[in-house]
């Protein structure tokens, strides 16, 4: 059992909020070969996607700065989830680096919501 479970009460007690992630939001992001990891959205990109040889659809991706390490990645919209609303789903881990990153994300989240 992870030491992060006391934070689940914190997230249940606050309003759930809805909508798509915005720049500077704290999120969970998934990159192939790695577990879901907390990060912040640095930038939102809309890439034109060709449909029938015309660029009419836009594919949204996010530039994520991962919390707890100095990496970043471009991540598809489908692989990004709001941190608070998906906390219980992704907080259970035994990975020491991920635990430390989640603790940092919790601290950043609390600081952000105080404003």
Backbone as CSV, one residue per row, in Angstrom:
resi,resn,N_x,N_y,N_z,CA_x,CA_y,CA_z,C_x,C_y,C_z
1,UNK,0.839,-1.191,0.000,0.000,0.000,0.000,0.877,1.244,0.000
2,UNK,0.574,2.162,-0.854,1.364,3.374,-1.009,1.131,4.333,0.159
3,UNK,2.125,5.160,0.435,1.992,6.182,1.478,1.172,7.369,0.979
4,UNK,0.697,7.320,-0.253,-0.011,8.459,-0.830,-1.501,8.447,-0.546
5,UNK,-2.031,7.380,0.033,-3.468,7.271,0.237,-4.079,8.382,1.086
6,UNK,-3.391,8.993,2.055,-4.028,10.092,2.785,-4.471,11.227,1.869
7,UNK,-3.837,11.390,0.708,-4.204,12.471,-0.197,-5.532,12.218,-0.902
8,UNK,-5.988,10.966,-0.952,-7.238,10.692,-1.662,-8.401,11.412,-0.993
9,UNK,-8.387,11.541,0.320,-9.437,12.267,1.026,-9.412,13.735,0.630
10,UNK,-8.228,14.303,0.497,-8.079,15.698,0.082,-8.787,15.925,-1.243
11,UNK,-8.601,15.020,-2.199,-9.174,15.213,-3.522,-10.667,14.933,-3.546
12,UNK,-11.144,14.008,-2.723,-12.579,13.737,-2.676,-13.338,14.916,-2.099
13,UNK,-12.710,15.638,-1.181,-13.419,16.706,-0.483,-13.533,17.990,-1.295
14,UNK,-12.774,18.134,-2.363,-12.833,19.341,-3.188,-13.758,19.123,-4.368
15,UNK,-14.210,20.217,-4.953,-15.098,20.083,-6.103,-14.364,19.372,-7.225
16,UNK,-15.113,18.610,-8.024,-14.493,17.779,-9.047,-14.008,18.568,-10.252
17,UNK,-14.692,19.613,-10.663,-14.242,20.352,-11.830,-14.365,19.518,-13.091
18,UNK,-14.530,20.162,-14.209,-14.698,19.453,-15.469,-13.969,20.199,-16.565
19,UNK,-13.963,19.626,-17.742,-13.388,20.295,-18.895,-12.061,19.700,-19.301
20,UNK,-11.515,20.293,-20.336,-10.237,19.842,-20.867,-9.096,20.517,-20.126
21,UNK,-7.955,19.832,-20.082,-6.782,20.446,-19.454,-6.368,21.721,-20.185
22,UNK,-5.835,22.669,-19.407,-5.369,23.948,-19.942,-3.876,24.088,-19.639
23,UNK,-3.245,25.061,-20.271,-1.830,25.319,-19.993,-1.636,25.548,-18.496
24,UNK,-0.558,25.015,-17.977,-0.136,25.092,-16.574,-0.929,24.171,-15.654
25,UNK,-1.925,23.444,-16.174,-2.640,22.473,-15.340,-1.718,21.320,-14.970
26,UNK,-1.971,20.745,-13.806,-1.274,19.532,-13.387,-2.109,18.356,-13.886
27,UNK,-1.437,17.432,-14.564,-2.130,16.325,-15.219,-1.371,15.020,-15.010
28,UNK,-2.016,13.929,-15.394,-1.359,12.633,-15.563,-1.120,12.482,-17.054
29,UNK,0.051,12.021,-17.446,0.350,11.815,-18.863,0.974,10.432,-19.042
30,UNK,0.646,9.817,-20.166,1.135,8.462,-20.461,1.993,8.491,-21.715
31,UNK,3.223,8.035,-21.568,4.140,7.868,-22.686,4.431,6.380,-22.796
32,UNK,4.411,5.855,-24.008,4.618,4.418,-24.231,5.884,3.937,-23.526
33,UNK,5.745,2.842,-22.790,6.877,2.260,-22.083,7.060,2.777,-20.661
34,UNK,6.236,3.732,-20.247,6.331,4.321,-18.910,4.956,4.306,-18.257
35,UNK,4.923,4.341,-16.918,3.615,4.425,-16.251,3.033,5.832,-16.400
36,UNK,1.748,5.971,-16.062,1.149,7.311,-16.005,1.981,8.124,-15.024
37,UNK,2.329,9.347,-15.394,3.243,10.167,-14.591,2.670,11.572,-14.470
38,UNK,2.781,12.200,-13.293,2.281,13.573,-13.166,3.181,14.567,-13.893
39,UNK,2.534,15.591,-14.431,3.284,16.624,-15.124,2.456,17.892,-15.220
40,UNK,3.049,18.907,-15.793,2.327,20.152,-16.038,2.314,20.411,-17.538
41,UNK,1.232,21.027,-17.996,1.113,21.331,-19.413,1.869,22.629,-19.695
42,UNK,2.876,22.511,-20.525,3.637,23.686,-20.937,2.953,24.386,-22.110
43,UNK,2.430,23.577,-23.044,1.873,24.149,-24.262,0.839,23.191,-24.845
44,UNK,-0.135,23.734,-25.558,-1.142,22.937,-26.252,-0.967,23.191,-27.743
45,UNK,-0.851,22.105,-28.498,-0.633,22.216,-29.937,-1.828,21.652,-30.696
46,UNK,-2.152,22.252,-31.802,-3.190,21.733,-32.700,-2.527,21.457,-34.040
47,UNK,-2.277,20.171,-34.314,-1.622,19.781,-35.559,-2.651,19.537,-36.650
48,UNK,-2.444,20.111,-37.830,-3.337,19.777,-38.936,-3.179,18.296,-39.309
49,UNK,-4.281,17.633,-39.540,-4.290,16.226,-39.920,-4.899,16.098,-41.307
50,UNK,-4.197,15.416,-42.230,-4.760,15.304,-43.580,-5.956,14.357,-43.631
51,UNK,-7.034,14.821,-44.244,-8.207,13.987,-44.503,-8.555,14.193,-45.976
52,UNK,-8.501,13.110,-46.744,-8.755,13.184,-48.201,-7.883,14.248,-48.870
53,UNK,-6.593,14.230,-48.523,-5.600,15.155,-49.081,-5.865,16.626,-48.743
54,UNK,-6.686,16.902,-47.759,-6.919,18.266,-47.289,-6.649,18.328,-45.794
55,UNK,-6.107,19.416,-45.332,-5.843,19.594,-43.908,-7.050,20.272,-43.265
56,UNK,-8.007,19.465,-42.844,-9.220,20.050,-42.275,-9.450,19.665,-40.819
57,UNK,-8.768,18.631,-40.355,-8.923,18.209,-38.965,-7.684,18.637,-38.188
58,UNK,-7.874,18.970,-36.932,-6.733,19.306,-36.091,-6.618,18.301,-34.957
59,UNK,-5.423,17.753,-34.798,-5.156,16.792,-33.743,-4.485,17.536,-32.585
60,UNK,-5.105,17.498,-31.415,-4.578,18.225,-30.259,-3.539,17.357,-29.531
61,UNK,-2.396,17.959,-29.224,-1.384,17.318,-28.387,-0.932,18.321,-27.339
62,UNK,-0.299,17.809,-26.317,0.179,18.640,-25.218,1.680,18.450,-25.052
63,UNK,2.380,19.529,-24.760,3.774,19.428,-24.337,3.726,19.356,-22.815
64,UNK,4.189,18.238,-22.266,4.128,17.985,-20.826,5.534,18.051,-20.238
65,UNK,5.686,18.832,-19.180,6.906,18.821,-18.369,6.625,17.888,-17.204
66,UNK,7.346,16.774,-17.149,7.082,15.779,-16.114,7.640,16.230,-14.778
67,UNK,6.870,16.018,-13.733,7.221,16.446,-12.381,8.150,15.403,-11.765
68,UNK,9.221,15.878,-11.140,10.134,14.988,-10.441,11.313,14.539,-11.278
69,UNK,11.298,14.841,-12.552,12.472,14.605,-13.392,12.539,15.734,-14.409
70,UNK,13.591,15.804,-15.133,13.775,16.942,-16.036,13.431,16.587,-17.472
71,UNK,12.414,15.757,-17.650,12.039,15.372,-19.005,10.726,16.018,-19.417
72,UNK,10.503,16.028,-20.705,9.251,16.531,-21.260,8.954,15.727,-22.520
73,UNK,7.713,15.788,-22.954,7.324,15.038,-24.144,6.060,15.632,-24.736
74,UNK,5.878,15.402,-26.031,4.624,15.742,-26.683,3.711,14.530,-26.523
75,UNK,2.524,14.748,-25.964,1.620,13.656,-25.602,0.256,13.897,-26.245
76,UNK,-0.310,12.841,-26.812,-1.631,12.936,-27.444,-2.698,13.253,-26.404
77,UNK,-3.740,13.941,-26.852,-4.852,14.317,-25.972,-5.413,13.101,-25.232
78,UNK,-5.490,11.963,-25.913,-6.055,10.748,-25.312,-5.189,10.182,-24.188
79,UNK,-3.941,10.634,-24.092,-3.022,10.148,-23.058,-2.746,11.189,-21.982
80,UNK,-3.668,12.139,-21.827,-3.551,13.175,-20.805,-4.856,13.224,-20.023
81,UNK,-4.749,13.175,-18.688,-5.925,13.231,-17.816,-5.679,14.263,-16.720
82,UNK,-6.738,14.939,-16.314,-6.621,15.893,-15.210,-6.155,15.183,-13.944
83,UNK,-5.262,15.807,-13.208,-4.621,15.192,-12.048,-5.614,14.842,-10.942
84,UNK,-6.366,15.819,-10.500,-7.254,15.626,-9.355,-8.330,14.577,-9.638
85,UNK,-8.960,14.683,-10.802,-10.084,13.807,-11.126,-9.659,12.356,-11.338
86,UNK,-8.388,12.115,-11.615,-7.907,10.757,-11.898,-6.862,10.295,-10.891
87,UNK,-6.828,10.949,-9.751,-5.803,10.675,-8.744,-5.837,9.232,-8.249
88,UNK,-6.981,8.778,-7.794,-7.062,7.438,-7.204,-6.711,6.346,-8.203
89,UNK,-7.024,6.579,-9.462,-6.737,5.595,-10.510,-5.234,5.399,-10.723
90,UNK,-4.438,6.465,-10.529,-3.017,6.400,-10.874,-2.044,6.534,-9.701
91,UNK,-2.524,6.761,-8.490,-1.608,7.032,-7.371,-1.027,5.769,-6.736
92,UNK,-1.588,4.619,-7.035,-1.133,3.384,-6.395,0.096,2.834,-7.119
93,UNK,1.243,2.929,-6.454,2.501,2.470,-7.051,3.507,2.133,-5.968
94,UNK,4.473,1.316,-6.339,5.590,1.024,-5.444,6.890,1.621,-5.989
95,UNK,6.821,2.261,-7.152,7.978,2.863,-7.798,8.408,4.098,-6.995
96,UNK,9.601,4.056,-6.366,10.031,5.171,-5.515,10.113,6.516,-6.249
97,UNK,10.577,6.514,-7.486,10.662,7.771,-8.245,9.281,8.335,-8.530
98,UNK,8.343,7.451,-8.860,6.984,7.894,-9.137,6.304,8.382,-7.862
99,UNK,6.524,7.702,-6.753,5.958,8.151,-5.470,6.438,9.567,-5.153
100,UNK,7.739,9.797,-5.327,8.296,11.133,-5.056,7.683,12.179,-5.998
101,UNK,7.493,11.821,-7.259,6.895,12.741,-8.225,5.440,13.044,-7.882
102,UNK,4.712,12.036,-7.437,3.315,12.241,-7.042,3.239,13.161,-5.818
103,UNK,4.149,12.959,-4.870,4.176,13.830,-3.692,4.458,15.283,-4.097
104,UNK,5.391,15.486,-5.028,5.667,16.836,-5.531,4.454,17.418,-6.248
105,UNK,3.783,16.591,-7.048,2.585,17.044,-7.762,1.486,17.445,-6.776
106,UNK,1.322,16.670,-5.710,0.344,17.012,-4.671,0.664,18.365,-4.053
107,UNK,1.938,18.593,-3.764,2.355,19.870,-3.172,2.064,21.024,-4.141
108,UNK,2.426,20.843,-5.411,2.152,21.878,-6.415,0.659,22.126,-6.561
109,UNK,-0.122,21.053,-6.534,-1.570,21.178,-6.675,-2.151,21.979,-5.510
110,UNK,-1.731,21.649,-4.286,-2.227,22.377,-3.115,-1.864,23.859,-3.192
111,UNK,-0.625,24.148,-3.607,-0.193,25.549,-3.736,-1.018,26.276,-4.803
112,UNK,-1.292,25.596,-5.900,-2.049,26.208,-7.000,-3.488,26.484,-6.587
113,UNK,-4.092,25.590,-5.809,-5.504,25.762,-5.429,-5.669,26.749,-4.269
114,UNK,-4.607,27.142,-3.597,-4.704,28.154,-2.541,-4.941,29.533,-3.115
115,UNK,-4.516,29.750,-4.358,-4.595,31.078,-4.975,-6.009,31.499,-5.243
